[in-house]
Amino acid sequence: MKIGGNEYDTQEAAGAFGDLGTLIPFLVGYITINKLDPVGILVAFGLFKIFVGLYFKTPVPVQPMKAIGTAAITHSAAITQGAIWASGFFTGVLWLTMGLTGAVTWIAKITSRPIVQGLVLGLGLSFMLEGVRMMRGEIPLAVIAIVLTFVLLSFERVPAMLVLLGFGVTLAVIREASLLGELGRVSFHLRFPEFALARLGWNDLVTGILVLGIPQAPLTLGNAILATVEENNTIFPDRPLTVRAIAIDHGIMNLVGSALGAVPMCHGAGGMAGHIRFGARTGGSLVMLGVLVLFTGLFLADSVATLFKLFPAGLLGVILMFGGLELASGLKGDKLEKADRYVMIFTAGVSMWNMGAGYLGGLLLWYALQRGWLKA
């Protein structure tokens, strides 16, 4: 069924879950370690997944910001809930300003395509490595899931992700018999988000901006904006995005999200590749997932810990690995000159360590080669 330029079918439904490998681990960490109320988080994610799917009409993901999420979860003793919301507010102001003033468009103009492709390649390889890391504790499950995924993806009409999720849920219930009882006790209870910004203090603002927000900015620029636009416009040239629109969207998304008590959100080329690999071709996948997440946030927020148990870590690692494989394999570096390939590969290698450093290093190398200061 096609409505407003978006498809709503089993393939889109399967592709909707293509970024669970990055979404669920961060949500689990925020909720269980940082003790954030899942209502605000899930409602914000649900609302903006629906909005992004309807507005952009391509499978642009809505994910947690990774640098902020990693810092907040691994240093939970020093990072308050207020600092997390403050980082989202700062991020919203930053990217809304960058988009409205046209600064992000200028940055995109001085960034050569080999640099952007290097960012995409580095991100894809990083996703694959992270996926393998998540599989380490569940090797038999991961091997079966990988083989199953390759087989399922060979048949275009089979919704591979839905079969894969069914396999994971079945295995989770078999391994933990008490899970069925927990699911049976799940109850529907309507709750709405609270206005979080009223609870911010000055210490929260300082920590949120300096410790969380600023270190995230280069990653957002490279992955969530430049690489996402590159990935989208390569695969969907009939529905192009601009860096200005994506930056403004980041701004609005995080200003509203932080007010609802959500975590900092962004887009990302890796998440888009995951959606696409498992069948998504339009924004319908995001709308369907958004409705599910919004419903869970409003009515099942008190039971999300139980629901998350249905997705084994090894399975999420497989999903993440296939998203990274899709992202890295989509590049066409064979048409680049040798110097440009140098820039692409150098940028990719450094980006696997730090996205901001990869971008800056690639930019400097490209201009040095262009001006003849260095030779490839």
Secondary structure as UniProt FT lines:
FT   STRAND          2..3
FT   TURN            4..5
FT   STRAND          6..7
FT   HELIX           10..16
FT   TURN            17..19
FT   HELIX           20..32
FT   HELIX           38..56
FT   STRAND          63..64
FT   HELIX           66..74
FT   TURN            75..78
FT   HELIX           81..101
FT   HELIX           103..109
FT   HELIX           113..135
FT   HELIX           136..138
FT   HELIX           139..153
FT   TURN            156..157
FT   HELIX           160..175
FT   HELIX           178..184
FT   HELIX           197..199
FT   HELIX           202..207
FT   HELIX           208..213
FT   HELIX           214..219
FT   HELIX           220..227
FT   HELIX           228..235
FT   TURN            237..238
FT   HELIX           243..259
FT   TURN            260..261
FT   STRAND          265..266
FT   HELIX           269..277
FT   TURN            278..279
FT   HELIX           284..299
FT   HELIX           301..303
FT   HELIX           304..308
FT   TURN            309..310
FT   HELIX           313..329
FT   HELIX           333..335
FT   HELIX           338..351
FT   TURN            352..353
FT   HELIX           355..370
FT   TURN            371..372
//
